C-alpha cells in the first residue's frame, strides 16, 4: 500500500546501486526505476486496463459513457482486500522496466452463483479478448488470472473501527527508571547544567527493553474523548525511520505522559550547540547540513501524507538525533490534546490567529534550516536579539517587507545559494506560495546528489558514508579530548599537590584513605610577625590581607627550592616541616635551616605597601624530633602534625627575638652530623614552656654562602609599637 510505496521511494529517489524486490510499491512514484522489481502489477498497468477496457466495444460490452459506484450508507469507510492463493502464481514475465506483466480477467457470476471469466486483458499488448459469451445478465468483477486476485469494495471491519475508539494507558510499572550511567547523551561536551539538573533525569525511562522519553501531556487528566482516542491510535500506527516511534501514554499521580522513542544524541538544537563533539569544519560540513535538512523534509513529507496530516509544533528541539546520526522528528500528534503555542518557529499567520497547518510546518522548517546553516541561536539576526520583539515584527510586518532571520545571500557560494533560495521560499509571507514537503524533499534530494556528483548514491550508501565520516571525526575528537583530559588532570593534580603532599594525594586517589604515620625524626619550623596585632589595629582589613599575601607569596616561592612541606598558616604564623611525608635522612634539618636563612634574607628587603619605610620583623624557631602525621577531616582535609616536637618548635619561635633564627640543641646536633658547615652562636639557657630550661642557639649563616641577612634590632617591642603608631599618623597626614 502507500506505506510500502513511500518506503521504497526513499531508496529509489536516488538511483540504486543494488537491486530491490518489492511486494507492492505500485504507485506511480516508483515507476521506471532501475533495479526495482515489483511482484504485484504496478498502478499504471491497472489504469491502462481501465482506459483500454473503457474504449473496448462489442455485443456484450457496449460503449460506456458513465460508471457508477454503489456503496451502502452504513459502510463508512472503504478498503481493498486482495486474496492470494499460494502455488498458482504461474510464470513471471517482466517488461522492459522490470515490472510484472499479467493478464487481467473480467469475471461474472452465473445463474448458479459461480464465477466465470468473461474477458481477458493482456498488459503486454494492451488488448482485450472475449473468453466466452454469458448465458444471462452479469455482475462484473475484475481479477488477475495468474494470481486469482479478487478486488471488491467492502466496508472496514467493524471491530477494527471499534478498537480505534478505545484507549488504554501503559501500566506505570512497565516504565522503569534508568541506571545512572544510562542517563547521559552521546556527547564529548561536559555539560554542568545536566549534571545538576535532576528534572533532566526524571523524564527518561525504560520500556520494553528500550530507552524512552516521557513528554507531559499538559491540560489532560488521561480521560481522553473519542476524537483524542482516534488520534492516539493513529499515532501508534506511525512507523517511519525519520519519525520517532510513539508507544502510548502512561498515567502517574503528577500527570499524564506520552511515551516516545529516545534520541541518543539529544535534540538537533543540542547537536548544533555542541561545537566540541560536532565541529564545524571536520564534521558539520555543508554536506552533513543538507542531509539533516533532507531527513527533516522526508519525515515531514511522510507525516503530512499520514492520518496525522500536520505537526503544528515543529522546531529544532522537536527534532532528535539517534546514534546513527539520523534526524527524527518528534512531538507530533496529540493536536487535540496539546496547544500549538507561540514561538519563534510559529508561522506569521498562526501568530495572528492561533491554529496549525501544513504550510505553517513549512515555515517552521525554514527557521530550522536557518539554524542548521548558521549554527546560531534560533531566528538569529544581528539587528535584534529580544525574542518578544522578533515575534512582534513577524506578526505585524511593515508594508514593504517582512521580517525574517539573517541569510547572507551576498557572500553565499553557488551551492549555498540554491539552499538559501529554498529557505526563502519556505518562509514566504503568503502561505500559498510556500512549497509542500514533497517538493522540498525532491529539491534537497537533487542538491544532495549533486554535491559530489553522487547521482548513483543510495540512501544506504549515504548513511554508511555519514557514519564513516562521523567515526573519523570521533577518533580525532577522542584524541583531542584525551589530551585535554590529561592537561586538566595534571592541573587538578598540581592543585591537589599544593594542598596535600604528593604521597598523600596518591593514596587518597587509589584507596580513599591515608593511614596516620609516625616519623622518628623531622624538623619543624615556626615563624610569626612581630607586632602583628598593632599592625592590624592601624590597618584596614584589606591592607592586612594584602600584607599577609605579599609576605606568604615570598615565603612560598622560597619553599620551592627546598625539600620541605608547608603545613599551614594561621594568621601571621607560618609552619613548615621537612622529613615527612617523605623521609630524607638528616637532610630535613639542613633544608629547614637553609630555608630559614632565605626567608630571613627576604624579610630584610620587604616593604609594606600601605606603610612604606616601616620594617617588618619576624621571629623564627626550629626544633627536631619525632612526630606523628595524618589527614584529618573529610571536608577540606588537612595533613596535620602531632607531638611534642611541634609544641617545642612553637615555643622556640615564641621565645626568640626579632630577625633571629632560634634553634634547639637537637637540631644543632643533626647539623653537626652532616657535611654542611652552618654558623651559629650559643644563646644559653632558655626556658621553654612544658620543657623547662634548655640550651638553645642562634643560627647566623652558612660558611661560604652570603645570605645578606638583616641586622637584628635592638629596640624593645614597646618601642617598635610606638614606631608603628608614628608611621601610621604620618601616613594619615600625607593623605
N, C-alpha and C positions, 0 to 999 in steps of 0.2 A: 504494500500500500504506500501511502505518502511518506511514512517514516523510512521505509526501505529505500524509496526513491531519493529522499533527501540525503540519507547517509551515503548512498552510492555516489550522488552528485558531488559530495565534498571530495571524494577521491578521484573522480574523473574530471573535476573542474580544471585541474592542471593535468596535462597529458600523462598517462600512466607509463611506468617502466616495467610493470608486471601485469600478467593477465588476471582478470577478475571474472568470476561467475556469480551472477546474482539470481535468486529465485524470482524476484519481482522486478522492482525498479523500472516499471513500464511507462513512466511519464516521458513527455517529450524532451525534458531537460537532459535525459540520458541517451538520446538518440545519436547515432553516427559517432560513437566514441570508440577509438581504437582499443583493442584488447579487452573490451567488455562484451560478455556473452550473457544474454538473459534467457532463462529457462522458459518463462511464460512469454507469450507473444506480446510485443510492445503495443502501447496505446495507438500508435499511428496505423498499425495493421487493422486494429478493430475499427478505428474511424474510417479507414479506407473501405472496409467491408460495408459499413453503413452507407457511405457515399455511393459506392457502386451498386449495392443492392437496392438503394432508393431509386436509381435510374433504370434498374433492370425491369423489363416488362415481358409478360407472356400471358397465356389464357388463364393461368392460376393467379398470378400477381399482376393486377392492372397498375397503371401509373398512379403513384401516390402523390397527393398534394398536401396532406395533413397527417400527423401522427398524434396519438393520444396516449397519455399515461394515466392509468386508473389506480387510485390509491384510496384506501378506506380512511375515514376520518380518525378512527381510533389508532391507526398506525402513525404515531407521532414522529418517528424517525425512520430513515431509510438505511439499508445496508445491503451489501452484495455478498452472497455466500458462494463459495466455489467448492465443489465436491470432487475430490481426486480419487481415482481407482488405481491402486498400485498394479504394476505389472503389465499394463496395456498401453503404455505411452508410445510404443512403436518406434519407428525410425526417426531420428532427429535430422532435420535439414536446415542449414543455416544460410542466410542470404549474404550478400557481399559485405554487409556491415556487422556480421557476427550475431544477428538476431534470428530467432527461430521462425521458419515458415510453417504454417499449419493449414489445415482445411477446416473452415467453419461450417457447421451444419445447421440449417434451419429445420426444426422438427415440429411435428404437430401431434395431437392426440387423436387416436382412432376412436370409433364408437364403443369399443370395449376398454377405453381408458389406457391404451398403451401408446408409448412414444414411437413415432416412425419418422425417418428422415425424409424431408421434402426437397430441400435444395442443399447443394454443397458449393461453398465459395472457396476458391483456390487463391491463397495470398501470394503465390509466386507470380501468377499471370493475371490476377485480379479479375477473374471471370466467374460466373455463376452457372452451375449445371443443375438440371432437374433430375432428381433421383427417382421419383415415382409420382403418379397422379393420385391425389387423395380421393377417398370414396365419400367423404362428407365434409361439412364445414369444419374449419380447423381453428385451433388456437396456436399461434406461432411462438416458439421458444428458439433460443439460439444455443448451440453447443459447439465445442471444439472436438471434432471426431477423434483426433489422436489421443485426447486426454479424457474424453467424456466429462466435460465441464458444463454444468448447468448454471445459467445466470438467471436469477429471478429477483424481483423486487419484493422485499418482505419487511416485516416490522422487526425492530430490535427486540431481543429477548426481554420480556417484561421484568424478569428477576434481576437482570443486569441494571436496568433503569432504577429499580428499587434500591439496589446496592449503592448506586451513585448518590442517593439521597440520605444514606446513613453515614455516620462517622463515629469512630471510637478512638480515644486517646491511647497513646503508648503508655503502658504502665510505668510509673516513675521508677520502680525498682529495676527496670531494664536499662535505665540510663545510669551508668556507674561513673564515679569520678576517675580522673586520670591520675597516674603516678606523677610525682613532682618533675621527673626528668622528661615527661612527655609533653609538658605544657609550653615549651618554648618553640618559637618559629624557627624555620631553617634559615639562619642568617648568621653572618660573621660580625654583625654590628652589636656592640654592647649597649643595651637599652636599659638604663637605670629606672626609667618610669615603669617598665613592665616588671622589673624585679620587685618593686614596692607596691604596685597596684594589684591588690588582691582581687578586685572585681574582674580584672582581666582573666583570671583563672576560673572564675565561677561559671562562665558561660560555655565551657568546654566539657565534654564528657565522652564516654564510650558506649556505643550502641551497636549490637550485632557484630562485635569484634572490630568495629570501625570507629575512628575518632570523628565526632560530630560537633557542630556549633549549635548552641541554643540561642535563638533570637526571640525576644519577647514580643508577643502579640498584644500590644497595649490596647486598652479600652475593650478588652474581651474577657469574659468570665469562663470561656470554654464551652458554653452552651450555644453552639452555632445554629443559625437558622437554615432553612432549606437551601437558599441561594449560596450561603457560605459553605455548606457541606458539599454541594455540587462542585464549587470552585476548588475546594481542598482535594476532592477526588481527582479532578482534572490535573491538579498539581502533582499528585502521586504518580501519574502516568507519564510525566515529562522525564525522558531519559535520553540525554544528548551530551556529547563529550565537551561542549562549551557552555553547558549549564550545570550548576550544582544540583545534586540529587536531593529531593525532598523526601524524608522518611515518615513524617507525620507530626503530630503535636503531642506535647506532654504537659500535664497539669500539676503544678505544685501549689503549696499554700500561698506563696508570694507572687503567683502569676501563671499565665499560660505561655508556652514557648513553642516555636516551630523548630523542628529538628532537621538540620541541613548538613550536607556534606562539608567536610573540613578542607580548607586550602592550606597546605603545609607551609607555604611561604608567605601567608598573610594576604592582605588586600593589595591591590595594584598600587594604591596610594603609598603603602609602606614600602613596596619594592622601589617605587620612583624616588622615595625619600632616602633610601639606603644606598648611598654612593660608595660605601665600602664593599658590600657584597656584590653590588652590580654597578661597577664603574662605567662611566660614560663611554670611553673610547674602546676599552678592551672587551666589553660585553654588551652594554646597552647601546649598540650602534644603530644606524639607521635601518638596517635590515631587520633587526630584532624589534624595533619600534613598529615597523609596518606589520610584522607578524602578530604583535599584540593587538593592534587595531583590527587586523583580519580576524583574529579569534573572537573579539567582541562582536564584530559585524556578523559572523557566522552564527554565534549564539543568539543574537537578536533576530536575525532572519528566521531562524527556526522557531523562536518564541512567538514572533508575530504571526506565523502561519499555524500555530497550535491553538488549542482551545483557550489558552490564557490571553492571547491576542496582543496584550500591551504590558509593559513593565511598570512604568509610572514613577519609579524611584531609581532610575539608572544613574549611577555615579561611580567614581573611581574606588570608593570604599565598598561598593557593592560588586566589585569585580575582584575575584581572588585568584591566586596563582598556585597551582599544585606543584608537586615535587618534580614534574617533568617540564616545568616552565610553560605549561598550557594555561591560558587565561580562561576562567569560567565565571559566568555571570550568576550572581546570587541575589536574594532579596526580592525576586519576582513573585507574582501571585499574591494571594491574600488581599486583593484590592477591595473586596467587600468588607474586610476587617480593619485594615490599616489606612490611615490618611496619607495622601501623597506628600504632604508637607511643602514647604517653600525653601529653596536653597539656591546656591549659585549655579547648579546644573538645571534648574527648572526653566522651561521654555517661557518666553515672554507672554504668550497668550494664556498660559496657566498661572503666571504671576498676577495677571489682571483678573482672571476668572478661574477659580480653582477647578481642577479636573485633570484627566490624563488622556493621552492619545498616542498613537504610533508616531505621528510627526513630532510630538513632544519628546519621545525617546530619541529620535534622530538628532534633535537639538542637543540633548544631553550627551549623546555620543560625540558630537563635535567639541563640546567643552572638555570631555575626557581626552580626546585626541590631541587637543592643545596642551594638556598636562603632559601627555606622553612625549610630544615633540620637544617641548622646552624643559621638561623635568623641573618645573617651578610649581609654586602653590596654585591651587585651583583658581581659575579665572584671573591669571596673572596679567596685570597691567602696570606700566611704570608710573602712570599718572595717578592712579588711585589704589589704595590698599585697604580701605574700610569695606567690610563685607556688605553692610547695610546700604552704603552709598552705591556700590556696584549694582545691587539688586534693584535699587530705586531707578538708576539710569537705564537698566534693561527694561524695567516695567513701563517707564514713561520716557520713551526716546525723543530726541529732538526731531524736528520736522524734516530736516535734510538727510541726516544719517542716524544710524542706530549704534548703540554702544556694545562692543564685543571685546574679548581678550586680545592681547597683542599677538600678531604673527608678522614676522619680519619678511615681507614679500621682497623688499629691496635687496636683501643680502642672500635670499634663497637661491640655491642652485637649481638645475633643471629637474633633478629627481625630487627635491623638496617642494618645488613649485606645484607639481601635479597634486601632491597630497594637500598642500595649503589651499589650493582651489577647491578640492573636495570638501575640506573642513569649512571653508567659507560658504559653500552652497548648503551644507548641512545646518548651519546656524542662521540661515536666512530668516528675515523677519516674517516673511509670508510663509506659513506652513505648507501651502500647496506647492511651493517651489522647491521644497526640500525633497531629496530623493528618498525612496524607500530602501530598506536594508538589503533587498535583493540587488539593487543597483550598486549600493555601497560595497557589498561583498564582491560583486563582479569587478568593480573598479580596483579595489585593493588587491584582488587576486591577480589582475593583469600587471599592476605596479610591482607586486612581489615577484612575479615570474620574470619581469624584465630587469630586475635589479642586477643580476649576474648572468643574464641570458639563460635562465633556468626554465625554459619553456617546457622541458620534459621532466620537471621535478614533481614527484607526487607528494601527498601530504605526509606519508611516512618518511620519505627522503628528507623533507623539511624538518620533521620532528627529530629525526636522528641527527641531522646536521646541527640543529639547535642545541641538542643535548651535548654533542661533541664540543661545540663552542663553549657551552657553559662549563663542561668538565675541564677544558684547557684553562679557562679563566679561573675556575675554582682552585686548580693547582697553583696558579700564580698568586691568588689571594691567600691560600693557606701558607705559602712561603712567606708572603709579606706579613700576614698576621702572626705567624710564628716568630718572625724577627721582632715585631712589635711586642709580642708577649714576653720574649726573652729580655728585651730592653726594659719593659715595665716590671718584670720580676726582679731584674738587677736593681732598679730604682727602689723597689719595695724592700729588697734585702739591705740595700745601703741605708735606708731609713731605719730599718729594724736594728742594724748594727750600731747605729747612733744611740739607740735606746737601750739595747742589751748587748752583752758580749757575744761574739760570733758563736762560740760553742753552745751557749745558752739558746741562741736563736735556732741553731740546727736541731738541738734536742727538742725544742718546742714544736718545730715543724715535723719532725719524724715521729715523736712519741706523744707530744702534747703535754708532757710533764718534765720538770727539771728536779732531780734529786738534790737535796742540800748536801754540801760537801765541806769537809774540814781540811784546812790548809795549815801545814806545820809552821811555815814561816812566810810572812808577807810584810810589806812596808806600806804604812798608811800615812797620807799627807792631809793636813788641815790648814786652811788659811781663812782669815776674815779681815774686814776693813776696819781700821782704827777710826773711831769717831763716827761710825756709820749712823748711829741714832741721831747725832747732832746734824749730820749732813741731810738726813731725811727731814728733820724739823725745819730746815731752811731751804728746802727744795720742793717743787711740786711733784705729785705722783708720777707724771710723765717724765720729769727730769730724773727721778730715781730709776725708773725703768731704763731710760737711755744710758744712764751711768753704769748700771749693772750689766747691760747688754754690751756696751763698749768694752768693759773690763773682761767679761767672761768670753767674749769672742776672741780677745787676745790670748787668754789662757787656753782656750780650745785649740787654737792654731798651734800653740807650743806643744800640746799633748800629742799631736800627730807625729812628732819627731821622736817620740819615746815609747817604750813598751810599757804603757800604763793604761789603766781603765778609770774613766771618770765615773765615780759612783753617783754623786748627786750634788745639787746646790740647794741650800736652804737659806733664803735671804741673802746675806752677804757672806755666808760660809760656803767654802769650796772644798770638796772632798775627793781625793784621788787615791787609788791603790795600785800596787804592782805585785806580781806573783800570783795573781788569780784573775780569771778562772784558769788561765794557762800558766803552769808553773815554769819558772825561768831561773832556777838555781839561786845564786847570790846576786843576780842582775837586778832584782827588784829594788834593793837599796841604792844601787848605782843609778838606775833610771829615775827614781824618785828624787835623788839628790840633784842630778843634772837638770831635771825639770824644774825643781825649786829654784835653782840658780837662774835659769832662763826667765822664770816668772818674776823673780825679784828684779832682774835687769829690765824687764818690760815695764814694771811699775815705776822705775826711776825716770822714765821719759813720758809717762802717761799724763794727759791733761784732761780735766773735766770741761765739757762743752759749756755748761752754764755757770761755772765758777773758774774761769781761766786764771792761771797763776797759782792756784791753791794746790799743793801737793796732796796725793792720795797715798796713805800709808797702809801697809798690810802686815799682819803677824803671821808667821809660818811655823808649824810644828810638825815633827816627823817621829814615828816610832815603829819598831819592827817586832813581830811576834806571831803567835798562832792566831788563826781567825776562822770562823765558820761563815759560809755564804750560801745563799739560795734565793729563789724567786718567790716573792711574797705578793699575793693577791691575784685576781683574775682580770678585773678591770684595771687598766693602766698598770700592768705588772712591773715591779721594780726588782732589780738584783741588789739585795741588801747584805751588809756585813754585820756580824755579831761577834762580841767577845771583848775581853779586857784590853786587847791591843787597840781597838777603836777608841775606847774611853781614854786610854793613856795618850794616844795621839791628839785627841781633842784637848786634854789637859796641857800637853806640850805647847799647843797653839795659844791657849788662853793665858799661860804664864810667861809667854815670850814677850819680846819687845818689838816696836815698830821697825820695819825694814830689816828684820833679823830672821835667820833660819834656825829654829830651836830644835836640836837633835838629841835623842836619848842615847844612853850608853849601848843598848843592844844594836842600834843602827850603826854606831861608830865601829863596833866590833865586827859587824858584817863587812863594812867598807874596808877595814884593815885586812880582811881575808882575801880581798881582791887585788888585782894588779893596778887599780886606779889610785892615783895619788891626790886625794882630796885634802884641802886645807881647812883646818878647824881649830878653834881655841876653846879651852875649858872655861865654862861659866861657873862651875862649882856646884854646891849642893842646892837643890831646888825642891820645894815642897810641891808634890803633885797630889791632887785630890784622889783619895782612895788608894794611893800607893805609898804615901809618906815621903820621906826625903830621898831624892835620887840625884846621882851625878849626871849633869847634862852639859851640852856643848853648843857652841855657835858654829855653824858651817859658813865659811868665809870664801870658798872658791875651790879651784882645782888647778894643780900645778900644770903650767904650760897652756892654760886657757885664760883668755881675757873676757870676762863677763861684763865688765863695766858696771859693777854693782853700785847702787846709790849709797851715800853715806848715811848711816843710821842717825836719826835725830837725837838731840839732847833735851828737847822740850818735854815737859810733863804733859799728860793727857789734858789737864785743865787748861794749860797754855795753848795747846792745839785747838781746843774747843773755842777759845777766845779768838783765835785766828780765823776760824770758820765764820763766826758771827761778824767779825770785822769785814771779811771779804764779801759776805752777803750784803751788808749795809752799803759798802762802796759800790757794789753792783746795782743796788736799787737806786742810788743817787745818779749813777751813769745813765740808767734807763729813764 
